[in-house]
C-alpha cells in the first residue's frame, strides 16, 4: 500500500480525485498543502483550472516541494492543467509552469471540431504495452489547450487526433506522468487506468 498525496492549494476537483483514489484502495490518501508538506510516494497535481491563474498558486514553497519529490524518486502525476503545469509556459496567459518538460502549452486551433474539446474519446496508444481492458476505453476530455512536447526524454504514450492536431493525452518522463483527460471523471475505466499507473 502506498502513501498518496493530492496537492490541495485552492484549485481543482480535489474531492472527486480523492474519492476516486479511495475507491480503488491504493493506500493512505493525504491532502498536501503548505501546512502539510509531507512525504508521499505518489503526488497528484489535480486538474480543472486556468493555467495562468493556477500557476500563481504554485509559489516557491510548493514548487520546491514538488521538485524535491521528483529528485527523491517519488512519482508525480499531473491531470489536465496539472499536466500542463509540468511545462514552462502556456498560451493561456503568461503564467510560469514548473519547467520540468520541454515544450509549450498551445491553444487548440481549427474549426472542424468544437473548442473546447469536451467528451469521451478513445486514445491512440503509441507502442506502449498496456492491458487491453484499459487500452480500448473512453476517457473524459474537457480542454481548449494541449501540450506540444519537444522534450526528447519525454514519451507520448497516447494521443488523440483533434482538429488535425495530434494531441498528447498521456505523457511520461522518468517519474513524471501526465494525463490531459480526467481519469477521475471517466467511470470504471478511469479508475482502472489510475490503478495501473499508480502501481506501475
C-alpha positions in Angstrom: 0.0 0.0 0.0 1.2 3.5 -0.9 1.0 6.9 0.7 -0.6 9.1 -2.0 -0.8 12.9 -1.8 -3.1 15.3 -3.7 -2.0 18.9 -3.9 -4.7 20.9 -2.3 -3.8 24.6 -2.7 -7.1 26.2 -3.8 -7.9 24.9 -7.2 -9.1 21.7 -8.9 -11.5 18.9 -8.3 -9.6 17.6 -5.3 -12.5 15.9 -3.6 -13.6 14.0 -6.7 -10.0 12.8 -7.2 -9.7 11.8 -3.6 -13.0 9.8 -3.8 -11.8 8.0 -6.9 -8.5 7.0 -5.4 -10.3 5.8 -2.3 -12.5 3.5 -4.4 -9.5 1.6 -5.7 -7.9 1.3 -2.3 -4.3 2.1 -3.2 -3.3 3.2 0.3 -3.5 6.3 2.5 -4.7 9.4 0.8 -3.5 12.8 2.2 -4.2 16.3 1.1 -1.0 18.3 0.7 -0.8 22.0 1.4 1.6 24.5 2.9 0.6 23.3 6.4 1.1 19.7 5.5 4.1 19.2 3.1 4.5 15.6 4.0 6.5 12.9 2.1 4.4 10.7 -0.2 5.2 8.0 -2.7 2.8 9.4 -5.4 1.8 13.1 -5.7 -1.1 14.2 -7.8 -1.4 17.7 -9.3 -5.1 17.9 -9.9 -7.0 19.2 -12.9 -9.6 21.9 -13.6 -8.4 25.5 -13.8 -6.8 28.2 -15.9 -3.1 27.8 -16.4 -2.3 31.4 -15.7 -4.4 31.6 -12.5 -3.4 28.2 -11.2 0.3 28.9 -11.8 0.1 31.8 -9.3 -0.8 29.3 -6.6 2.5 27.4 -7.3 4.7 29.6 -5.2 8.3 28.9 -4.3 7.5 26.7 -1.4 5.1 24.5 -3.4 7.5 24.3 -6.4 10.4 23.3 -4.3 8.3 20.6 -2.6 7.3 19.1 -6.0 10.9 19.2 -7.3 12.3 17.6 -4.1 9.8 14.8 -4.5 10.8 14.2 -8.1 14.5 14.3 -7.1 13.8 11.7 -4.4 12.3 9.4 -6.9 8.6 9.9 -6.0 6.1 9.7 -8.8 4.3 12.9 -9.8 1.1 12.7 -11.8 -0.5 15.8 -13.4 -4.1 15.8 -14.6 -5.3 18.2 -17.2 -4.0 21.7 -16.1 -1.8 19.7 -13.7 -0.1 18.0 -16.6 0.2 21.4 -18.5 1.9 22.9 -15.5 4.8 20.4 -15.9 5.8 22.6 -18.9 7.3 26.1 -18.8 4.6 28.3 -20.3 1.1 28.4 -21.9 -0.7 30.5 -24.5 -3.4 30.6 -21.8 -1.9 33.7 -20.1 1.6 34.5 -19.1 2.0 32.3 -16.0 5.1 30.2 -15.4 4.9 26.4 -15.2 7.3 24.1 -13.4 9.6 23.8 -16.5 10.1 20.0 -15.9 9.3 19.0 -19.5 10.5 20.9 -22.7 7.6 22.2 -24.8 4.8 24.7 -24.6 1.0 24.5 -24.0 -0.8 25.8 -27.0 -4.4 26.7 -28.0 -6.3 24.1 -30.0 -7.0 25.8 -33.3 -9.2 24.8 -36.2 -13.0 24.7 -36.8 -13.7 21.2 -37.9 -14.4 20.2 -34.3 -15.6 22.4 -31.5 -13.2 24.0 -29.0 -13.1 23.3 -26.1 -12.9 19.6 -26.7 -15.5 18.1 -24.4 -16.5 14.4 -24.3 -15.4 10.8 -24.2 -12.6 9.7 -26.5 -10.5 6.6 -27.0 -6.8 7.4 -27.1 -4.4 6.2 -29.8 -1.7 4.3 -28.0 1.9 4.7 -29.2 3.7 1.4 -28.9 3.1 1.2 -25.2 2.3 -2.2 -23.7 -0.9 -1.8 -21.6 -3.7 -4.2 -20.7 -6.5 -4.3 -23.4 -9.2 -3.5 -20.8 -7.6 -0.1 -20.3 -6.4 0.5 -23.9 -9.8 0.2 -25.5 -11.8 2.5 -23.2 -13.2 6.0 -23.5 -11.8 8.8 -21.3 -13.4 12.1 -20.5 -11.7 15.2 -22.0 -12.5 18.9 -21.4 -9.8 21.3 -22.6 -9.0 24.1 -25.0 -5.2 23.8 -24.8 -2.8 21.0 -25.4 0.9 20.2 -24.6 3.2 20.5 -27.6 6.0 18.1 -26.4 9.5 18.9 -27.6 11.4 17.1 -24.8 13.4 14.1 -26.3 13.3 12.4 -22.9 9.5 12.6 -22.6 7.5 9.8 -24.2 4.0 10.3 -25.6 2.2 7.1 -24.5 -1.1 8.0 -26.1 -2.7 10.8 -28.1 -5.9 11.9 -29.9 -6.4 13.5 -33.3 -8.5 16.6 -32.9 -8.8 19.4 -35.5 -6.0 17.8 -37.4 -3.7 18.1 -34.4 -2.0 15.1 -32.7 -2.7 15.9 -29.1 -0.7 14.1 -26.4 -3.1 12.8 -23.7 -0.7 10.6 -21.7 3.0 11.5 -21.3 5.8 10.1 -19.3 9.3 11.4 -18.4 11.1 9.3 -15.8 8.9 9.5 -12.7 6.7 12.3 -14.2 3.3 11.3 -15.7 0.6 13.4 -17.2 -3.0 12.9 -18.3 -4.6 15.5 -20.4 -8.0 13.9 -19.8 -9.7 13.3 -16.4 -9.4 9.6 -15.3 -11.3 10.5 -12.1 -14.3 11.6 -14.3 -14.1 8.5 -16.6 -16.1 6.0 -14.6 -14.7 2.5 -14.0 -12.2 2.7 -16.9 -10.7 5.8 -15.4 -10.3 4.0 -12.0 -8.6 1.1 -13.8 -6.2 3.5 -15.5 -5.3 5.2 -12.3 -4.7 1.9 -10.5 -2.5 0.7 -13.3 -0.3 3.8 -13.5 0.0 4.4 -9.7 1.2 0.8 -9.3 3.4 0.8 -12.5 
